[in-house]
Amino acid sequence: MKKTLSILLVFLFVINAFSIAEQDFNNMLKVFRENARLMENDKGSQEQYFAMDRVEKEKERLINELSQDIEGMNLFIRYLNSMKTENILAFQDIVNELYGKVSSDIINNPDDPASRQKANAITSLMDIMRKYSKLNFDKKTEKEHPYVTLFRSLYDKSVNTASLPNQYKKKIQKGWATDFMIDVSKNWDKLSTATQKELMAIPRNAFLKGTPSTEEVSVADTEELPVTYSFRTKHFIIKYQKEGKNAVLNADKDEDLDEVPAYVEKVATYIEKAYKYEVEELGFKPAAMIPSMEVLITDMRDYGICIPIEDPNKEKCYMQIDNDYIGDNYQVKELQGAAVTCAHEFFHSIQARYGLFTNRFIQSRRWMAEGTAVWMEDAVFDDVNDYLTYVNGSKNQYFDEPQSPIFDLYPSESYTSILWFKFITESKKYNKYNGMHVLKALWEDVGKNEYSSIEAHLSVFGEDFNDAFRDFSIARYRTGIFEEHDLYTKELNFVSDSDKYPVSVEPYSIQLPQVFGANYIRFKAPTDKLSQNMRLKINFESEYDYPVALIVRTKRGYLGPVNITGKSWQRTLKRFGKRYREVVLVVYNVDRNNRGVPYKVNAEIVE
């Protein structure tokens, strides 16, 4: 298995070697600047989306090239030393990711003569970044660090974030709080002690005082503060208030007359139900603070947040959830909002046991962290269906851009990956590995081996992974494969969707399936000829041997798939119209070496 994984990973990062030149760094800087300009002026536009995509691709290319070119790394050092501070900081993520890649190479090849040279070069690069990032994170002229401003805005909408530097601006939307907390955790060691203390004080003050201040609460303050109550369950300590900004929903509603508001008792039921399912039934490690994990019920601008406390391993956390789930920013309200948040945020605290706040791969690509947390919402509270917000939302890459890799999701889109996790967990073929629930097997691999999400999938699924992706690609068209398919309203994007013949389909380069992406081509029977028995002839041509799944829809349902491979092939389907109402080709890519080979499909009605 390990040998197979190694081969797959080599393929995953194959690149074309060339010599690094200063122009490569200048081009990268231009890409950064253009993306920053669009982030400020056209955020959310298609142009800005493509700019972000280009940033990621150019970063990956440059990192891969530098990791194999010692002279290129030395040139990079000289280049950075000649730059202004703000330009140096633009390359911060590249240096951090390069450090991880080169460190892995050095560990795996300790006897390679080039390893010492690589070690010296990457040490010099990290020294440069430590020097300048320290200046960036601890400017004495700033009233407070941008992270502090952002964190305060989670609890107070009057906090102005418009003037923050572009790299700190975040749209206040569902789920942004955990995304923010992962960013903070990733950069924690770069922050000054004073800033760290301020960040730790904010959520506590937001709860105790009703305002996200950064000062420690004094004894004198407590006389003026609302009374804080505690309600202990078997595994949690729920803290809440009955008056003031953080007063829980219907604080005076106490149906059993035990002086504990009904909202608090419901939260206690929800969080214990989440514990029972996620820990006792699925077998995940319990959160590190169990049996005394705090849950602070606080007025917030997001559903909830999992907050790590001072702990060298960053495994210990406490939770905050909203006090009423009332407002336009909540798709499900009141008790339903509290229920799904308990399941979601508690699973983040479990993920911390597997490296959520320490694994740089999980921090950079968060789709598995968020996708599995949303999956827990639906598994623990199946009747709420808050996850449909992502599946049927205006932006769902799995349906809008199926040619894109299913694992290449921006943080704001990572929640839609619940579809992938629902697919593998609802499938008898893929829902268990090594005697474990598949989600537990994946997180165990992440925690044990410090794998990225994709590495964990390759390791756990092994040779089944390509089949799993093919079957998922089919499921995006035949959504009836999903248990709750009748709730999905999102339309799949077809490269071509035709009922007029002859037709020729030749996707643009941007439409071609990327690695773990798929194209969908539909041929529909003309509506005025549904009573006829026609013959549909399909020709496929390419320089690459694309795998294709052919599916037909009849009046009664679906037939197939028929799996086809070959650079050139032809199929003729009889009874097109009278029996076969539509034919769909799913052209998919599971080859790490195929970076977009063109293909052409022709279809015609023949005698």
Buried (B, 14 or more C-beta within 10 A) or exposed (E): EEEEBEEBBEEBEEEEEEEBEEEBBEEBBEBBEBBBEBBEEEEEEEEBBEBBBEBBEBBBBBBBBBBBBBEBBBBBBEBBEEBEEEBBBBBBBBBBBBBBBBEEBBEEEEEEEEBEBBBBBBEBBBEBBEEBBEEBBBEEEEEEBBBBBBBBBBBBEEBEBEEBEEBBBBEBEBBBBBBBBBBBBBBBEBBEEEBBEBBBBBBBBBBBBBEBBBEEBEEEBEEEBBEBBEBEBEBBBBBBBBEEBBBBBEBEEBEEEEEBBBBBBBBBBBBBBBBBBBBEEBEBBBBBBBEEBBBBBBBBBBBBBBBBEEEEEBBBBBBBBBBBBEEEBBBBEBBBBBBBBBBBBBBBBBBBBBBBBBBBBBBBBBBBBBBBBBBBBBBBBEEBBBBBBBBBBEBBBBBBBBBBBBBBBBBBBBBBBBBBBBBBBBBEEBBBBEEBBBBBBBBBBBBEBBBBBBBBBBBBBBEBBBBBBBBBBBBBBBBEBBEBEEEBEBEBBBBBBBBEBEBEBEBEEEBBBBBBBBBBBBBBBBEEBBEEEBBBBBBBBBEBEBBBBBBBBEEEEBBBBEEBEEEEEEBEBEBBBBBBBBBBBBBBBBBBEBEBBEBEBBBBBEE
